[in-house]
Amino acid sequence: MIQHKKIAIIGGGPGGLTLARLLQLKGLSVKVYERDLNKEVRIQGGALDLHTDSGLAALEKAGLMDEFKSNFRPGAELMRVTDHQAKIYADQHAEENHYDFGDKNYRPEIDRGPLRDILLNSLEPGTVVWNSHILSIEQMENKWKIFFENGNTIVADIVIGADGANSKIRPFVTNIQPFWTGLTMIEGSIKNSEKTAPNIHQLLKGGKIFAYGNEKTILVSSKGDGSLGFATSHKSTEFWYKESGINFKDNKQVLAWFKKEYADWSPIWLELFEDENTVFIPRPQYCMPLNQKWKANENITLIGDAAHWMPPFAGEGVNMAMLDALQLSEALTNPALSNTQKAIETYEKKMFRRFEKIGQMTLFNTEWMHQPNALNDMLSMFGKNKLKQGLFLLRYMFNVTVIPFTRKYLGLAPHKI
Ligand SMILES: Cc1cc2nc3c(=O)[nH]c(=O)nc-3n(C[C@H](O)[C@H](O)[C@H](O)COP(=O)(O)OP(=O)(O)OC[C@H]3O[C@@H](n4cnc5c(N)ncnc54)[C@H](O)[C@@H]3O)c2cc1C
């Protein structure tokens, strides 16, 4: 009986916390082990857009839509597409009709901090065990012993790895490795952007900027606390973040790199790199093989980035993680599925199929966005001020042409951008 089993979710990101909430609603015994010291630790990263059929569907099932509607940021999803000179080519702020809840294409934005708070506040007290950095796990008959960096150990009946891109749980589920995509992102966040980066702040207009130029991108998103989050991406070797010799804690060195690497970009973007308080995080981009599959285990599985790490260029990562949580919670509590192995198999089959499709779209976007003429190609296809229609057409074209065409090649040589 699943009701009598102790479930350990490793990682309190959006995937792990959503799963904990959904399982608690079904009366199961769940703990979340999170490496962060406490819930006050500041959440890095830009805002997230939740999609109707995945992220929002999971929140709906979790009974948290009212909380979401009180915390999301209307208008933050509006996007401006610029070239490297910060010239605006498409502007959703200028469009008359905007989507709303209930519309399949509406993608409301929420900051990571408030999303985490909504999920944390929905859990029974003591569900999240903070300061629990897991080092490893060990199988003991039909249970798992879990080892923490702080010296603690616990035993659980079922382990769910929701511990993100560099999952420590993944190797206990599969020996499949992520492949290198050929891109490195540099992520940062700027407080009080109105003062610290006034020109970018104005260009951002409380929404998002997607800037493309010469095989590089800069993505910027506003946040509700007056800060902004951004990420650059450029083609590099796999270990560039080490081999370049840049000390990413020394902001002067990072600024010097940016000036050189983005030399032909407008000086306006320098504002992103000039604040001495910015914490820079280099993020080499990997992707799990799109045709990955493994035999279902009876008491361990993966969700979110731990299961299907991919670059963020389709804005699907958090949505996939939350839909994983929804589908796994439904499978584990489905009385028609005779045991936990059957439940895990049912969830994983759906997850593999979804990832094959979403991962293809992600790599398609990733490749397209880093072409020399990404912006011109898109605009010549769709025309100015037709961005929204263009993006949907692009998605449609992808579904009807690219997926069937490339399916047979899935999983062959690593996909290098
Ligand atoms: C620059 C950038 C921009 C992005 N933009 C978007 C976007 O716009 N839209 C979108 O959908 N996605 C975006 N993503 C991807 C998105 O952030 C992830 O897909 C999503 O956060 C995955 O959720 P998760 O719960 O699986 O993992 P995570 O959010 O990574 O959470 C994992 C949790 O596990 C904890 N943890 C890790 N290791 C351990 C351990 N050993 N022991 C205990 N705890 C551990 C971590 O502290 C963390 O809390 C972006 C990613 C990046 C890097």
The ligand as an SDF file (V2000), in Angstrom:
LIG
                    3D

 53 58  0  0  0  0  0  0  0  0999 V2000
   19.2440   30.8290  -17.3990 C   0  0  0  0  0  0  0  0  0  0  0  0
   18.0530   29.9390  -17.3060 C   0  0  0  0  0  0  0  0  0  0  0  0
   16.8180   30.4230  -17.6980 C   0  0  0  0  0  0  0  0  0  0  0  0
   15.6850   29.5910  -17.6350 C   0  0  0  0  0  0  0  0  0  0  0  0
   14.4840   30.0760  -18.0510 N   0  0  0  0  0  0  0  0  0  0  0  0
   13.4020   29.2760  -18.0200 C   0  0  0  0  0  0  0  0  0  0  0  0
   12.1270   29.7600  -18.4410 C   0  0  0  0  0  0  0  0  0  0  0  0
   11.9670   30.9150  -18.8300 O   0  0  0  0  0  0  0  0  0  0  0  0
   11.0630   28.8930  -18.3950 N   0  0  0  0  0  0  0  0  0  0  0  0
   11.2050   27.6140  -17.9730 C   0  0  0  0  0  0  0  0  0  0  0  0
   10.2150   26.8470  -17.9580 O   0  0  0  0  0  0  0  0  0  0  0  0
   12.3810   27.1340  -17.5520 N   0  0  0  0  0  0  0  0  0  0  0  0
   13.4790   27.9350  -17.5740 C   0  0  0  0  0  0  0  0  0  0  0  0
   14.6840   27.4410  -17.1540 N   0  0  0  0  0  0  0  0  0  0  0  0
   14.7650   26.0420  -16.7280 C   0  0  0  0  0  0  0  0  0  0  0  0
   14.1490   25.8720  -15.3380 C   0  0  0  0  0  0  0  0  0  0  0  0
   14.8170   26.7210  -14.4210 O   0  0  0  0  0  0  0  0  0  0  0  0
   14.2730   24.4330  -14.9020 C   0  0  0  0  0  0  0  0  0  0  0  0
   13.8570   23.5790  -15.9290 O   0  0  0  0  0  0  0  0  0  0  0  0
   13.4200   24.1620  -13.6660 C   0  0  0  0  0  0  0  0  0  0  0  0
   13.8360   24.9660  -12.5920 O   0  0  0  0  0  0  0  0  0  0  0  0
   13.4970   22.6890  -13.2980 C   0  0  0  0  0  0  0  0  0  0  0  0
   12.8270   22.4740  -12.0750 O   0  0  0  0  0  0  0  0  0  0  0  0
   13.2860   21.2680  -11.1310 P   0  0  0  0  0  0  0  0  0  0  0  0
   12.3910   21.3310   -9.9380 O   0  0  0  0  0  0  0  0  0  0  0  0
   13.3660   20.0260  -11.9150 O   0  0  0  0  0  0  0  0  0  0  0  0
   14.7940   21.5970  -10.7390 O   0  0  0  0  0  0  0  0  0  0  0  0
   15.4470   22.8480  -10.0240 P   0  0  0  0  0  0  0  0  0  0  0  0
   14.6370   24.0720  -10.1830 O   0  0  0  0  0  0  0  0  0  0  0  0
   16.8650   22.8920  -10.4760 O   0  0  0  0  0  0  0  0  0  0  0  0
   15.3940   22.4620   -8.4880 O   0  0  0  0  0  0  0  0  0  0  0  0
   16.2400   21.4620   -7.9670 C   0  0  0  0  0  0  0  0  0  0  0  0
   16.3040   21.6410   -6.4570 C   0  0  0  0  0  0  0  0  0  0  0  0
   17.0830   20.5870   -5.9340 O   0  0  0  0  0  0  0  0  0  0  0  0
   18.0120   21.0920   -5.0090 C   0  0  0  0  0  0  0  0  0  0  0  0
   19.1730   20.1850   -5.0270 N   0  0  0  0  0  0  0  0  0  0  0  0
   20.0770   20.0080   -6.0250 C   0  0  0  0  0  0  0  0  0  0  0  0
   20.9750   19.0890   -5.6900 N   0  0  0  0  0  0  0  0  0  0  0  0
   20.6430   18.6600   -4.4420 C   0  0  0  0  0  0  0  0  0  0  0  0
   21.2080   17.7020   -3.5740 C   0  0  0  0  0  0  0  0  0  0  0  0
   22.3090   17.0060   -3.8900 N   0  0  0  0  0  0  0  0  0  0  0  0
   20.6190   17.5000   -2.3710 N   0  0  0  0  0  0  0  0  0  0  0  0
   19.4870   18.2050   -2.0240 C   0  0  0  0  0  0  0  0  0  0  0  0
   18.9200   19.1250   -2.8310 N   0  0  0  0  0  0  0  0  0  0  0  0
   19.4860   19.3520   -4.0230 C   0  0  0  0  0  0  0  0  0  0  0  0
   18.3270   22.4920   -5.5010 C   0  0  0  0  0  0  0  0  0  0  0  0
   18.8270   23.3380   -4.4700 O   0  0  0  0  0  0  0  0  0  0  0  0
   16.9690   22.9460   -6.0290 C   0  0  0  0  0  0  0  0  0  0  0  0
   16.2000   23.5680   -5.0360 O   0  0  0  0  0  0  0  0  0  0  0  0
   15.8160   28.2610  -17.1810 C   0  0  0  0  0  0  0  0  0  0  0  0
   17.0500   27.7770  -16.7660 C   0  0  0  0  0  0  0  0  0  0  0  0
   18.1650   28.6040  -16.8350 C   0  0  0  0  0  0  0  0  0  0  0  0
   19.5100   28.0660  -16.3950 C   0  0  0  0  0  0  0  0  0  0  0  0
  1  2  1  0
  2  3  1  0
  2 52  2  0
  3  4  2  0
  4  5  1  0
  4 50  1  0
  5  6  2  0
  6  7  1  0
  6 13  1  0
  7  8  2  0
  7  9  1  0
  9 10  1  0
 10 11  2  0
 10 12  1  0
 12 13  2  0
 13 14  1  0
 14 15  1  0
 14 50  1  0
 15 16  1  0
 16 17  1  0
 16 18  1  0
 18 19  1  0
 18 20  1  0
 20 21  1  0
 20 22  1  0
 22 23  1  0
 23 24  1  0
 24 25  2  0
 24 26  1  0
 24 27  1  0
 27 28  1  0
 28 29  2  0
 28 30  1  0
 28 31  1  0
 31 32  1  0
 32 33  1  0
 33 34  1  0
 33 48  1  0
 34 35  1  0
 35 36  1  0
 35 46  1  0
 36 37  1  0
 36 45  1  0
 37 38  2  0
 38 39  1  0
 39 40  1  0
 39 45  2  0
 40 41  1  0
 40 42  2  0
 42 43  1  0
 43 44  2  0
 44 45  1  0
 46 47  1  0
 46 48  1  0
 48 49  1  0
 50 51  2  0
 51 52  1  0
 52 53  1  0
M  END
$$$$
